[in-house]
Each structure stands twice: as structure tokens, then as C-alpha cells.
Amino acid sequence: MISKEEVSKLEIILKREKKRIEKEIKSLGSTDMGSDIDHGEEESDETEEIVTHEGVIYSLKDKLGDVSLALDKIGAGAYGVCEDCGKEISLDLLKVVPESRLCKECKIKEKKEE
């Protein structure tokens, strides 16, 4: 069982990460992609840059969702429990990826199935 002290430390990390991601999404969302494109560049280059930009925002929003869910679980007293098998997620894993939803074994199994 993860101690309340450890959960509190991880909660602080998650809150900081949430603020950082929100700030980055806001920054990227306010960037005008069209103004940075040289008129001489090909249209495909512009499209590729926009797709990459949107992909970064999508990834950040996905991570933000995981971080927010982890914070919700802390509030509900359900943090650190694997969503697949119901076992406790190791503290070592949570220290590296505090928004983890799966234990190491289930994450490995998920990767093999992909």
C-alpha cells in the first residue's frame, strides 16, 4: 500500500504537470501556423507542419486527460490501482509515470497486444 505521504508527493507532481501541460496547450493553440510559412514553400510542407502541430496538441491533451484522471483518483482514494487487474501499481512506476493507469505487467501485456 502506498503511504499517504507518497500519494501527497505524487499529487503535487501531478498538479504541476497539469499546469505545465495546460500552459503548453494554450501556447500551441494560440500559434498562427500560417504566418510562419514562407510563400515559396510547397503546400505539402505547410500541411505536414500543421498535421505535426495538431498531433502535438492531441498528445498533450491525451496526457492531460491521464493526469486529470490520476488527480481524480487521488481525490476518490482509488489512486495507484491498476485499471485492468485491480492490483496496486508499484511506487517505483508511479514515481516515473505518476499518471499510470496500469501496473507493469498489464502495461507489458497491452503493448504485446498492439
Buried (B, 14 or more C-beta within 10 A) or exposed (E): EBEEEBBEBBBEBBEEBBEEBBEBBEEBEEEEEEEEBEEEEEEEEBEEBEEEBEEEBEEBEEBBEBBBBBBEBBEEEEBBBBBEEEBEBBBEBBEEEBBBBBBBEBBEEEEEEE
